[in-house]
Structure formats: structure tokens, C-alpha cells
Amino acid sequence: MCLVNSINSLSRILHEMVRLADPALCLKCRGRRFCGLTYCPLLVRARVTLTMSKVVSRPYLDGSSPPSVFIGWVNYPKVIAAIASPPIKGDTSHYDKPEDWIKGNLRIDELLTLRLTLVRGGNEVIINNLNNKFIEVLQEVALSERPVDVELILRKPPKPRIEFDEIIPPIGPLAPLDNVRLGSNPYFGRYVDKVFYDADMNAREAVIYLYRSGIEVSRITRIFSVGGVGISRYRKLVPTRWSITAVDKILSDELITRIKDYPPIDKILFFTYRMHDNLFMAILIPSNTWWFEWMEAWFPGSTWNRFSSEVVIEGDCEGPQGRTTYPDIGGCYYASRLAVAEYLYRIKRKAIAVLLREIYEGFNVAIGVWFVRESLRHMFLTTKPIVLYELEDLVKIMEKHARINPRVWIRRSLILRKFLNTMSLTKFK
């Protein structure tokens, strides 16, 4: 039977993602999302099953890794380390490049179709045991600049274990690996080559060096996760979900340090952006010091608010000295902080930054913090801010965009409540 049972199980998992109100609605809808979701689960299931049917006849996968790797976190420090590839060859880079997903206006069903056909072949490893053949191959794939042809020889069919997580992008089934063969020689590029072979550069320095050299954040994260940077004796595998947040934090910390030396903006700037049943808003307020707040409002029926009948609002913030604890709101905090820090660094100004997100009913699947980071990056790059000269105008403009009453946002926001009623713009002119 090989992978047939796994594909059937995978199909059942995809079916469980559906919260269809009425089967008759599907007959009328036919993929046009009348159900209110941002994707069609039936189309995703059909596309994934069709693609996975290419690997049902043999206990191995022959494809091109985007490149993509996965380092688990369960049972740390003994974790699953895996190479991931779809069962197709060619340019598969779009399977694992979040920087292009928002810019290319990739639909949720298209994203799920891509990601759920990434088959992972891997095994349990100790995080600091990097001196074995499998880890060496894993690192070669992870550090590659271009897709790598791989042949994954599987010990048994993949388990229908799909990863849906608040941090990492969705990824497909997992199988134990007997062996892996590379059909092409990975090319690192000179910047990645430098940090990989520099045994004395610490991980933070390496991450910043790669970023300033123009390497994508998603690629830096992948290199970080496989122990590709850092002082040689301290290198180890880092779970994918941890490496994503670590890189976002390292980079935003660096940018914020520089932003603090810039002059403040001289007026309030208001940004807004809509994507996949999400509304993002950014409020930048003149200030001589750095403050940051990230807040989310989850509507009933959205990913993390399935069973409540009320909107749930949560958030975290920091003052000029930053944070000493991990934010309760999770990795989106640092993903959003990186996006706004990049914008302020680009315009050479500092500000109080309050970022708000409303997540509506149709957005009910976890796709990772890349969505926040890349949506906000796209917003700051492509949209012009609304300029406000009077603080009272903020409520009026928010009323035109948000479903939540702006006064509720202000009441729940530590920073807006603290500053909006007391600050005057005249001292910044």
C-alpha cells in the first residue's frame, strides 16, 4: 500500500480543517468561499492528494528541496531533524520563501497546497551532535542559495503528521529516513560561506552580517536553525520555531539600537493594510524615546478564538529599555517589531510605534508569524501613511477602518492610554 493509507489519513486531517455550515453550500459555492473562509478546504484537499499521489508507488521521494529543513522542539534536546521536499523537480524556491508570498498575493489555499506537499524525511538527533553525515547533508541543503535535487530514501511511509503552528509555516507529512542523496551540489554564496566557515564569529554577529549583506530573513532563520552560525564549539541545532523568533529579535534589537539615535518624526502617521481577512494598523507617534506595542483582536471563529462568542484582545509592549521577558503574545511580537523597525531605520527617524491587528472570522488556520512580518513589511513599503496633525483625528480615522471601536483599542492599549491624552505635537515642530 506504501503511501496510500498515509494520503487517505492526510485527506481526513484536511477535511477536519473544515467548519462547513451546510454541505449544500459547497455545491453552490464551488471554491468561491461563500462559507466565509479565506481558503477552500475541499480544493486544498484535492490538490494535495493529487500531488502526493506521485509518491505512492515507491518508498522514497525524488524532488527538489526549495531548500527547506525542519527542526522540531518536542523532547528537546533530542529532536526531529528533517529535510523537506515536494515530489517534483525544478525551481521549487517558492515553496519556502515567505518574502514572496505576500508580494505575490498568494492565496491561503495556494499556500496550503504548496506547504502540505512538502514531505519531510528525518530522524531524531541530539542538538549538539553535529559531527555526523546526516547533519552535514542537512546543513548543505539548508545553506544552499538555490533548490537542491534530493532523493529521500524512506524507512516507511510518511505519517499524516501536518504541522500547524503559530510560529512556523504549515508543513506536510513526516517519515523516518534511511538515507538521503543529493543530485546537485549546493551553492552557498560568499556571504553564507563566510559565516559558516568562520569559527570565531558569534551567532548574533553572523545574523546581522547576513542581513546587512542582503540575505533574506527566512534564509537566515534556516541557517541559524541548523547550527550554521556561531562560535564553533557552541554551535547546535535550534528548533525551527525558536530560530524564527530568535532571528526576528536579534535583527530588530540591532535596528532599534540605531533608531534611538535618530530624530523623532514630527507628525502622527497612520498606516493600514488588509490581507486574508486580517486588518493591520500602525500608529507612529512623535517621541524622543522608543516605545513599542503589538496588539491582536481575535474575532469569534478565527484561528485561536474558535469557541468564544466575544472578541478577545491581547497585547504586549516595551519602553525605551526593551523587554527582559518573553512576550505572552508570542512570536508575532518580534515579527511585527522587525517590520516597523525596518521602516523607521529606512526613514532615519524614531517614534512610538503601536501596531494593531484585527483577525476576522474567515481566518481560521495557523500559518505562522511570517504572515505578520511580511504583511507589515509590505504595508510599510507600498502604502502611503495618512498624516494626522491633531490627536483627536486618530479616533476618527480608525473608525473608518477598524471593526472594533477605536476607544476600545485605546482603553486596552497601555501605550495609547498613556500617551494619547497627554502628548502635544508642538514640541516636535
SVG drawing of the C-alpha trace seen along z (x, -y; Angstrom):
<svg xmlns="http://www.w3.org/2000/svg" viewBox="-28 -74 66 76">
<polyline fill="none" stroke="black" stroke-width="0.4" points="0.0,0.0 3.0,-2.3 1.8,-5.8 -1.9,-5.2 -3.0,-4.9 -1.0,-8.0 -2.6,-10.0 -6.0,-8.9 -5.2,-9.9 -3.9,-13.2 -7.1,-13.8 -9.1,-13.1 -7.0,-15.7 -7.6,-18.3 -11.3,-17.5 -11.2,-18.2 -10.0,-21.7 -13.4,-22.5 -16.1,-24.1 -18.7,-23.9 -22.1,-25.0 -24.1,-23.2 -22.9,-20.6 -25.3,-22.1 -23.4,-25.4 -20.4,-23.7 -22.5,-22.8 -23.4,-26.4 -20.0,-27.8 -17.6,-25.6 -14.5,-27.2 -15.7,-30.8 -15.6,-30.8 -19.2,-31.5 -18.6,-29.8 -16.6,-32.9 -13.2,-31.2 -10.1,-32.6 -9.5,-29.3 -11.4,-26.4 -10.5,-23.2 -12.0,-21.0 -9.8,-22.4 -6.7,-22.2 -7.5,-18.5 -7.9,-17.7 -4.7,-19.4 -2.6,-17.9 -4.0,-14.4 -3.2,-14.8 0.4,-15.9 1.0,-13.3 -0.2,-10.6 3.1,-10.9 4.9,-9.2 2.5,-6.3 4.3,-3.7 7.8,-3.8 9.3,-4.2 11.3,-7.2 10.8,-10.8 12.7,-12.2 12.3,-16.0 13.9,-19.4 14.1,-20.8 13.3,-24.6 15.6,-24.3 13.7,-23.5 14.5,-21.9 12.6,-21.3 14.0,-21.1 11.4,-20.0 11.2,-21.1 9.4,-18.2 11.6,-16.2 14.4,-18.8 17.4,-18.3 16.6,-15.2 14.6,-16.5 13.5,-15.6 15.7,-17.0 14.4,-16.6 14.9,-17.7 11.7,-18.6 10.9,-18.5 7.8,-18.3 7.6,-15.2 8.5,-17.4 11.8,-18.7 12.7,-22.1 12.5,-25.6 10.7,-25.0 12.0,-28.0 8.5,-29.5 7.6,-26.6 9.7,-28.1 10.2,-31.8 7.7,-33.8 9.2,-37.1 7.4,-36.4 4.1,-35.1 2.6,-38.4 4.2,-40.3 2.9,-37.7 -0.6,-37.9 -0.5,-34.1 -3.9,-32.8 -4.3,-30.8 -5.4,-27.7 -2.4,-28.0 -0.1,-28.4 -1.6,-25.3 -1.3,-23.3 2.4,-24.1 3.3,-23.6 1.3,-20.5 3.1,-18.7 6.5,-19.2 7.3,-15.7 9.8,-15.6 12.4,-12.8 14.3,-12.9 15.3,-11.3 15.8,-12.0 19.2,-13.7 20.9,-15.3 21.0,-19.1 24.8,-19.4 25.9,-16.3 26.7,-18.0 29.5,-15.6 27.6,-13.0 26.9,-12.5 23.1,-13.3 23.6,-16.6 26.3,-17.6 23.9,-16.9 21.1,-18.7 23.4,-21.8 24.4,-21.6 20.7,-21.7 19.8,-24.5 22.6,-26.8 22.0,-26.4 21.1,-29.5 19.1,-27.6 16.8,-24.5 18.7,-21.2 17.8,-17.9 17.3,-15.3 16.4,-11.7 14.9,-10.8 15.1,-7.0 12.3,-6.5 12.2,-3.7 8.4,-3.6 5.6,-5.7 5.1,-9.3 2.9,-9.7 0.0,-12.0 1.5,-14.5 0.9,-18.0 2.5,-20.8 0.2,-23.8 1.8,-26.2 1.6,-29.9 5.2,-30.4 6.2,-28.2 4.5,-28.0 2.4,-24.8 4.4,-21.8 3.5,-18.3 3.9,-14.7 6.9,-13.2 8.7,-9.9 11.8,-8.3 14.8,-8.5 17.2,-5.7 19.4,-7.7 19.5,-10.9 21.3,-11.6 21.9,-15.0 21.6,-15.2 23.2,-18.6 26.0,-20.5 24.6,-23.1 25.9,-26.7 26.1,-28.8 27.3,-32.2 30.2,-34.1 28.4,-35.7 26.9,-32.5 30.2,-30.7 32.0,-33.3 29.8,-32.9 29.7,-29.1 33.4,-28.7 34.2,-31.5 34.6,-29.6 35.1,-32.8 32.1,-34.9 29.3,-34.6 25.8,-33.9 24.4,-37.4 27.2,-39.0 26.7,-36.4 22.9,-37.0 23.4,-40.8 26.2,-40.3 24.0,-38.2 21.1,-40.6 23.2,-43.6 24.6,-41.5 21.1,-41.3 20.3,-37.7 16.5,-37.1 15.3,-36.7 13.8,-33.3 17.1,-32.0 19.0,-33.4 16.5,-31.6 17.1,-28.4 20.9,-28.7 20.5,-29.6 18.3,-26.6 20.9,-24.0 23.8,-25.4 25.3,-27.2 26.5,-30.2 28.2,-30.9 31.5,-30.1 32.3,-26.6 32.2,-24.9 28.8,-26.4 27.0,-25.5 23.9,-23.3 20.6,-22.7 17.9,-25.2 14.2,-24.2 12.7,-26.0 10.0,-27.8 12.7,-29.1 15.1,-30.2 12.4,-32.3 11.7,-34.3 15.5,-34.5 16.4,-36.0 13.4,-38.5 14.6,-39.6 18.3,-39.8 17.6,-41.9 15.0,-44.2 17.2,-44.7 20.1,-45.9 17.8,-48.2 16.2,-49.7 19.6,-50.5 20.4,-52.6 16.9,-54.2 17.2,-55.6 19.9,-58.0 17.7,-59.4 15.4,-62.5 11.7,-61.9 9.1,-62.1 7.2,-65.4 3.6,-64.2 1.4,-61.2 1.5,-58.6 -1.3,-56.1 -0.9,-53.1 -3.5,-50.4 -3.4,-47.2 -5.9,-44.4 -4.9,-40.8 -6.7,-37.4 -9.4,-38.6 -6.9,-40.5 -6.6,-44.2 -3.3,-45.7 -2.9,-49.2 0.2,-51.1 0.2,-54.3 3.5,-56.1 3.6,-59.0 6.3,-61.6 8.5,-60.9 12.1,-61.5 12.2,-57.9 11.4,-54.5 8.2,-52.7 6.6,-49.7 3.3,-47.8 1.8,-44.9 -1.9,-44.1 -4.2,-41.5 -8.0,-41.2 -9.3,-37.7 -12.9,-37.6 -15.1,-34.6 -14.4,-31.8 -10.8,-32.9 -7.8,-30.6 -7.3,-31.0 -10.8,-32.0 -13.0,-29.2 -15.3,-28.7 -15.9,-32.1 -18.7,-34.4 -16.6,-37.5 -13.7,-39.3 -10.5,-38.6 -7.9,-41.4 -4.4,-40.8 -1.0,-42.5 2.4,-43.3 4.7,-46.3 8.1,-47.7 9.6,-51.0 13.0,-52.5 14.9,-49.8 13.2,-47.0 12.0,-43.7 13.5,-41.3 10.9,-38.6 9.4,-36.7 6.1,-38.4 3.0,-36.5 1.5,-37.2 4.2,-35.1 6.4,-35.3 4.3,-37.8 5.6,-40.4 9.1,-40.2 8.0,-39.7 6.0,-42.9 8.7,-44.8 11.2,-43.9 8.8,-45.2 8.3,-48.6 12.0,-48.9 13.0,-48.4 10.6,-51.2 11.9,-53.7 15.5,-52.7 14.8,-53.3 13.4,-56.9 16.0,-57.6 13.5,-58.6 12.3,-57.3 8.8,-57.1 6.3,-55.5 5.1,-52.5 1.7,-50.9 0.7,-48.1 -2.8,-46.7 -4.3,-43.6 -7.9,-42.6 -8.3,-38.9 -11.8,-38.1 -14.0,-35.0 -12.8,-33.6 -9.1,-33.3 -9.2,-30.0 -5.9,-28.2 -2.5,-28.8 0.0,-29.7 2.9,-31.2 4.4,-34.5 5.8,-35.1 2.3,-36.4 2.5,-39.2 6.1,-40.2 5.6,-40.1 2.2,-41.8 3.6,-44.7 6.7,-44.9 4.6,-45.1 2.4,-47.7 5.3,-50.0 6.9,-49.6 3.8,-50.0 1.3,-52.2 1.4,-55.9 0.6,-56.9 -2.3,-59.1 -0.8,-62.2 -2.6,-63.4 -1.9,-66.8 -4.4,-66.6 -4.5,-63.7 -8.3,-63.7 -8.2,-62.8 -6.8,-59.4 -10.2,-58.1 -12.0,-59.5 -9.7,-57.8 -9.6,-54.5 -13.4,-54.4 -13.2,-54.3 -11.1,-51.2 -11.5,-49.1 -14.4,-47.0 -13.5,-47.5 -14.4,-50.8 -11.2,-52.9 -11.9,-53.9 -11.8,-50.2 -8.4,-49.9 -7.2,-52.9 -8.6,-51.7 -6.9,-48.3 -3.6,-49.7 -1.1,-50.6 0.8,-53.0 -2.1,-54.7 -3.8,-55.2 -0.6,-56.6 0.3,-59.0 -2.6,-60.0 -4.3,-62.0 -1.2,-63.8 1.1,-64.4 1.4,-67.6 2.9,-67.7 4.1,-71.3 7.4,-70.4 8.4,-68.2 8.0,-71.0"/>
</svg>
